[in-house]
Amino acid sequence: MDKEEGDGFMLWPVVLQKRGGYYVLVLPLVDPQPFRAYENLLKRSDCGSSAKENGNLSSILFNLPCITGAFMVAHVVGDIITGDIAEPEVIVSSGPSVGGLLDSLTGSIGISARAKPIAAPVAAPTASLSSPVGAAQSDSLKGGVRPFDKDLLRNFIIGAMPFGTPQDLNYANVTSIRTTGFSGDPLPIDQKQPAWKPYLYKGRQRILFSSLETINAALYDRDDVPDFLSVSGQVTCRAELEGLPDVSLPLTGLKTAHVEVSSFHHCVQASEPTANKQTLVFQPPLGNFVLMHYQAPCNIAPPVKGFYQLSMVSENEGAFLFKLTLMEGYKSPFIMDFCMITMPFPRRRVASYDGNPSIGTVSMTEHSIEWRIVSSGRGLSGRSIEATFPGTVKFLPRTVQRINSSFRSVSSTGYTEDSDSEQDNVKNGASLDDCIMEKINKDLQAVDLEEPLSWQAYNYAKVSFKITGGTLSGLTIDTKSVNIYPSVKAPAEYSMQASSGDYILWNTLGKCPTAALPREL
C-alpha cells in the first residue's frame, strides 16, 4: 500500500478462516503478472460479473497459485489447531455470488466433510470463513478447544512453510498431528527436533526400504549400431521409529555395479565413498520419503531382447515379425508380473490384423496393435521363454491425407481466405496453439510409400513390463547391516521392483535414430 499518495493504494486479497475460537489470517504473495489485471478490476464498480468472462474476480483468483496455496495453508493450520474432530456440514447458499473459485471451494468442503472418532471431547469448529458463501450448521458445539503449544506450531510453520512458501504439507503428517499432537513425549534437553519431523511417532516400530528402478532401452539388432540400456532408480524409506533415532545404512557394491548417486534426501549425511562402500546416516522424517536417486547401467542381460521387423507389402498392408526372448538368465526371486508389446501407427488407422503368436493374446485399437505376452496374475519366474509373432496388418485407405494434399495445391487466393478464417477463429476465442497446429498440418508434405507408417518418422515397437524381486542395476540393501541408535527392536524390510520406461525395439528394416559415441582415450 502507498498511503502517502492519498487514494493511490490498494489491498491485495487475503484469506481469513475461523476455526473454533481462533482466526487464521493468510497473506498471499503478490504475483506481478496478474497485478495489472487486478488493478484494472478495482476501478470497476462491480468487480466483474459472476459469468465466465475474462477480467472478472473469480477468473483472476482461479489463475493465481498464491491464492490456492493460501486456502491450503489456512485449512492445514486450522486443522492442526483444532485437532482431529468432526467438522460441521457446510451448505452452499443458492444466492448470487462472485462464482467460480469461491463457489467450488465451499461446495467441495460440504461434500468431503466427515467425522472421525477422537479420544477426548473437544470443540467442533465453526464454518470456514475462507469464503462468504458457506453457511455452517451444527446441532451441538462442545465447549473448550484443545490447547496447543504455540512454539511447536511456530516451528512447524517454519519447517513446512519456510519464508511463507509451502514446502511440506504432507497429508499423513498433518493427519497424525491432528490426532496425536506434535509430540508424544517431551524431547530430551540435549536433542533438537528437526524441521522435517514435527511430531514423534508412537506405535509399532519398523523400517521399510524399497528400490524402484526404471530401465530405458533402445534395441536395434544391428551389427553397426550397439544396443543402449540404462537404469535410473530411487530408494524410498518409511521409518516408523519412536523418538529421534539415527539410522545407519551401508551401501556396498557401488563401484562394481557402476552406480552413480545423483542426490540424497536433505536429512542424509553421506560419508565419502571408499573403494566399494558408502555409509548413509540419517534421522528419518515422517511417512514415505525418497532416500536417494541414482543411475546405473543394466548389469545383467536385458529382460526382453530380440528383434522386430516390419515392411510394407502395399500401400495399405504391412508384414511384421517378432522374435523375442524373455527373462533369459534371470533366476528366482525375479518375477515378471506382466509384459506387453505395442506396435503404434500414429498416422494410420488399423483396419485388421492376421497372425497367431506362439504365446499370449493380441488386441488392436484404432492406431495400434497390442500383444500381451505375460498377463497379470500369471507371473514368469525361474525360467525363460521364447515368443514369436508373425503376421500382417491392414490399414484403412489414406483418403484423408489425399484430400489434405489436394488442398495444399490450391491457389494463393484460397490460401488468403484460409488465413482470414484463421484470424476470425482467433478473434472468436480459438486458442493460438490450435491455429498453429492447424497451419502446420496444412503445410505437411505428402507421405511417401517408403515411410508410410509414422509420417516421415521412425517406426518401432514399445515394450512394457514390471519385474519384482530384484534390481537390474545390482544395487541391493542388506537389512541385517541396518543399525539404529539408540538400539531398538525394529525389523527392517526390503522390497525391489523394476519397470520399463522407454523400452524400444526399433524396426530392423526401417530407419532408426543413432548417435556416434566418442572414442575412448
N, C-alpha and C positions, 0 to 999 in steps of 0.2 A: 504494500500500500504506500501511497505517497500523499499523506495528509497535508503537506505544506502547500500543495497546489489547489487546495480547496476541494472542489468536486472531482479532481483528476485522480481518483483512486478506485480500485475495485477489489472485491473479495473473491478469492479462488474457492471452489466448492470444498466443503468439509463434510465428514461423516460423523454423525453422533448416534450412539447406541446406548440405550438404557437397559441394564441387566441387573435385576434385583434392586439393591439400594445404591448402585454405582452407575456412573456415566462414563462411557468410553468415547473420547474425542480423538479422532484420527485426522491428521492434516496431510492430505495427499501432496506429492511433489508437483511442482509446476512443470507442465510439459510445454516447451516453447513452440512446437509445431502447431497444435490447435489453439494456441493462445489468442491469435488474431481473430479466429472464428468465434471464440468465446467472447472476445472484446466487442465484436460487432453485434453479437447476440444480446449483450447487455444494453445496447442502445435501443432495442425494441421494447415496446410496452408489454407484449405478450410472451416474451422469451421463447418464441417459437411454438408452433401448434403441436398437438399430440399425434398428428398424422406422420406417416413415414416419408418425410421430405428432408432434403438437405438443409442444414443450417438450423435445426431445432435442438433444444437442450438434450433431449433423450439420445439423439444420434451422436452428439458430441461426447456425452458421458459414456456411451457404449464403446466408443472408439478410444477411450483413454484407459490404458492399462493401470495407471496410477489410481484411478477411481475403483476399478475392480479389485486391485490389491488392497485398497483401504477398507473395502467391505470385508474382505477375507481376514485382514488383521483385526478389525473390530470384533468379528464373530469369535475368532480364536481367543483373544484376550478376555472377552466376555464369558466364554465357556470356561476358561481357566479360573476366573474369579468366582463364578457361581458354583463350580463343581459339576459333578455328573448327576444331573437332576432332570426331572421331567419338564419339557418345555411346553408352554400353553399352545393351544391351537391358534393359528393366525388365519383370519378370514379377510380376504381381499375385498375392499369396497368396490361396488359396481359403479360408483360415480365417476365423473370425468377426472382425468389426471394428466400428468405430463407424458404418460405412456412409456413404451419401450423398456429400457433397462430397469427402472424402478418397479414397474408392474411385474416383470418377470422375476425379479429377486424376491419380492414379497410373496408372489404366488408359489415359488419353489419352497419357501420356508414352510408354508402351510402344508405342502404335500409331504415333506420329509420329516416333519416333527414327530418324534416318538419317545416314549419313556423307557427308562432302564431302572432296575432295582438298585437301591442305594443302602448303605449301611446305617446311616443316621438321618433323621428327618432334617431337611434344610428347606430354605425358601425356594419357591418356584419363581423364576424371573418373569418380569412382565414382558410385553411385546417389544421386539426390536424396533427402535426408532430410527433405524437407518433409512427408512422411507416413511413419508407421511401417509401412505396409502393403507398400511396394515392396521388392523384393529384387533387387540388381544382380548380373549375371553378365557377366564379361568374360574372354575367354581369355588375353589378353595386355595388360599395362599397361606402357607405355614410360616410362622414367624421366625425371624433370625436368618442370617446369612452366614455361611461357613467362613470363619476367619482365615485369612491367608497372610503369608509373610511378604511384606512389600519389598524387602531386599531380594528375596528369591524371585519374585515376579520381575523386578528390575533386571536381575541377572539373566533371566530367561529372555527378556526383550532384547537385551544387549547381544546375547548369543544368537538368537533366532532372527533378529532384525537389526543387524549392525548398521549404524548410521541411517536407520529408517528404511532400509531395503530388505524385504522379506527374503530370507535365505533358507531357513529350516523350519517349516511349519508342518512337519510330518504328522499325518493323521493319527498313527499309532501312538506317537509320543504325546500328542495333545490329549487323546482319549485316556491314556494312563495317568496323566497329570490331573485330569478332571476327576478320576476315580480315587487315586491314592495320594494326591498332593505332590509336591515337588520332591520330597524325600521321605522314605520310610523310616529312617533313623537319622539322628544328627551325625554330621560328619566329624571325624576326629580333628583335633586342632591343627595337627601338622599336615593335613591333606586339603587340597583345594579342588573344588568341584569344577570340572571343565565345562565350557560353554555348550559342547555337543552332548552333554548328559545332564539335563536339567533336573532329573529326579533319579533316585536309586531304585534298582529293581528289587522286588520281593517275590520269592517263589522258588519253584524247582529250578536248579541250576544245570545248565548245559551250554555247550558252544558248538555251533554248526558252521561248517565250511562247505563251499560249493564252487566248482570250477565250471565256467560256462565258456565254451570255445566256439568260434565261427571260422570255418575253413572256406577260403576263396581259391578257386582253381580255374585254370584255362588249359584244357587238354586238346592237343592238336593231332596226335597220332601221325606226326610227320618227322622225317629224318632231319630236315633242315631247320625245324623250329622246335626248341625244347619246351616241354610242359612246365607250367608255373603253378606252384602251390604255396600258400601262406596261411598262417593261423593267427588270429587275434582272439584274445581271451581276457577274462576277468575272474578274479577270486572274490566271491561275496562271503560275508560273515554275518552271523547273528549270535551274539553273546548274551545269554540270559544268566548273568552273574550278579550276585549281591555285592554291594559296596563299590569300591573303586579299585578293582584288582588290575595288575599288569599282566598282559598275556605275551608270552614269548613264542614265536613261531619260526623255526629254521626252514629255509628253502634250500634244497640240495638239488644237484644235477642241472644247475642253470647253464654252466658252460658246456656240458655235454649235450644238452638239448638246444643250445644256441638261443636261449630265451633272453629277450631284451625287455626289461621292465620300463614302461613309459611313464607311469605315475603311480603314486601311493595316496591313500587317504590321509587327510591332514592330521589325523591322530597317530599316525605311524611314525616311529623313529627307526629308520633302516640303517644297519651297520654297513661299513664299506665291504663290498663283495670281495671275498678271497678267491682261492683257486676254483672252488666249485660249490661255494656255500655263502649264504647271506641270511642274517638273522633280523627278524622284524619284532619290535617291541611296541605295544600299543595299549592304551586304555580304551576299550571298545565303546562306541556310542550305543544308543538305544536302537532297537529294531534292526532291520536289514541294512547293510551298507556295503559298498564296494571297497574291498581292502586294497586291491591293486589292479592295474591294467597292464597287459603285456602282449608282446608279439613274438612269433617264433615260426620257423619253417615246419612243415609236416615231416616229422622224423620217422614215420612209418609209411607203408605203401598207401596210395590213395584208396579210400574206401570204395569208390566206384571208378573203374577205369575201363577203357575200351575205345571204340570208335563209332562215329555216326556219319553216314553218307546219305546225301540227298541230291538227286539230279532231276531235271525237268525232261519228261518224255515228250510232252507237247505243251502248248501254251497254258492249258488248264489241268494238267495232270503231271504228277511227280512220283518218282520211285525212291524209297528210302530203305535203309538197312541199319539196324543197331546190333552190335555185338559187344556185350558188357560182361565184366566180372565184378562181383560184389563181395566185399569183406575177405579178400584174399590175404592171408597172413594174420588175420585178427582172431584171437582166441578168447575164451571166456576170461573175464566177465564182460567183454564187449558185446553189446546187443544193438542191432539195428532195428529201431522201432518201426520205421516206415521209410520207403524210398519211392519216389515218383519222378518220371521223366516227362517234360513238357516240350512239345515242338510248337513254337509260336510262329504265326504267319500274320504279322500286323497289317499288311497291305492287301491280303487276300482273304476271302470268305470261304471256309471249308464247306464243301457240299457233301462229301462222303469219304470214307477210307475203306481199304480192303487189306486184310492181313491178320494173322493169328500169332501172338507172341508165345514163346516157349513157357513163360510163366507170367502170372499176373492178369490184370484186366485193363481194358482200353475204353476210353470215353473221348468224346470230342465236344468242343464248344464252337462258337462262330469263327474264332480266329486261332484255334489251337487244337492239338491232339494230345491227350494226357494218357500216359502209360504208368499205371500203378503196379510196381513190381512187388513191393512188400507192403502189406496193408497193416493198419494199426491193430494191435491185439495179436498179431502173428509175427512176432519178432524173429530176427535171424541171428543166431548165436552159435559160436563154436564151429562154424563151417562156412565155406564159401560156395557161391552158386554162380553159374553162367546163365546169362539171359540173352536171347536173340529175338529180334522182331523185324522181319522183312515185310514190306507192304507197299501199297500205293495210296496216294491221296489225290482227290479230285477237288477242284476249286470251281466256284461259280464264275461265269464269264465276266470279264472286266469291262462291262458296259459303262459303268460309272466313270472309269478312267478315260475311256474313249470320248465320252461326252465332254468331260472336262478339257481334254486335249483339243477338241474342236472349238471350244470357247476361247482357248488361248490363241487361235489363229484369226480372231475377228479383227476388224479394222480399228484404227486408233480412235475413231468416233465412239465405237462401242466401249472402248476402254475408258474414255472420258465419262461416259454415262455410268459405268461401274464405280468410278471414283466419286461421282456426285452422290450415288446411292450410299457409298461408304460414309461420306460426310454426313448425310442425313441420318444414318444409323447412329453415328457418334452423337449427333445432336439429340436424337431420341433416347439417349441413355445407354446405348450399347457400349460395352467395355472396349477400351482401346486394344487390349490384348486379343480379343476375339477378331477385331478388324485386321490386326497384323497377321494373325494366323490364317485368316481367310485370304489375305493378299499373298502370303507365302504359298498356300496351296494352289492358287491360280497360276503362279509362276513356276511350278514344278515341271520338270521335264518328263516326257512320257517314259513309261517303264519299258526297258528293253527285255527281250526274251532271254538274254543271257543272265539277267539277275531279276527274275520276276517275283521273288519271294518276299524280300524285305525292302523293295524300292531303293535300289542302289545302296543298300546297307548289307551287313554281313548276316548270314543265316547260321543258326546254331540250335542246340537243344540244351535246356536248362535242367539240372538235377537238383532235387530237393530231398533231404533225408535228415534223420535225427539218430544219434548214437549215444547210448548211455553206458556207464560202467567203466569209462576210461577217458583219457585225453589224447588228442592227436599230436600235441607238442611234446609229450613226455614229462611235463611238469606235474608233479604229484605232491601231496601233503601227507606226511606221516603223523597220524593223530597221536601216536604214542610219544612223539617228541614235543608235543604242545605242553608248555609249562605255564601254570597260573600262580601268581604270587600276590597275596598270601595263598598258600596251598589250600585248595578246596576239592571236594569230590564232585567234579563236574565232567561227565563224559563228553568226549569230542567225537563228532560225526563228520563224515566227508562224503560228498557225492560229486559225480562228474558227468558232464553232458557236452556233446559236440553236435553242432548242426551246420547245415550248408548255408553259405552266403551266396555269392555269385559263383556258382559251380557250373562251368560252361563246357559243353562238348561241341567244339567247332566242326562244321561240316568239312570233311577232308577233301571233298570235290569242289568246294567253293572258296571264296576269298575269306581271309581272316586277318585281323589286326595283329601285328607283331612289332616288337621293339628290339633294336640291336643292343646287346649287353656290352658294357665296357670291358675291355681286355684287362685281365689281372696283371699287375706289375710284378 
